[in-house]
Amino acid sequence: MPMGRARLQDELLATGCPEHIVQATLQVTYRKVSERDLAMQVVAMAGRTTSTRMLERLARLLSQRGFDEDTIETVMGPLMRERS
């Protein structure tokens, strides 16, 4: 499952990977694909939903996958507007 920069960084550091290698990896990885696009993949995998409860779960999932608040708001915004 796609993950955000923070989650990937934490996972790489947890393996004992040196900080400079982690930073280089993050730079290369997120140069090729944006966190927004990755977050949109997570949303697409979750399927269409407009229930408040499912939208809250999706936002939590994105957070757990290491996406920052701005990215979560960007991808969740259209879903929230659909609900209205």
Buried (B, 14 or more C-beta within 10 A) or exposed (E): EBBBBBBBBEEBEEEEEEEEEBEEBBEEEBEEEEBBEBBBBBBEEBEEBEEEEBBEEBBEBBBEBBBBEEBBEBBBEEBEEEEE
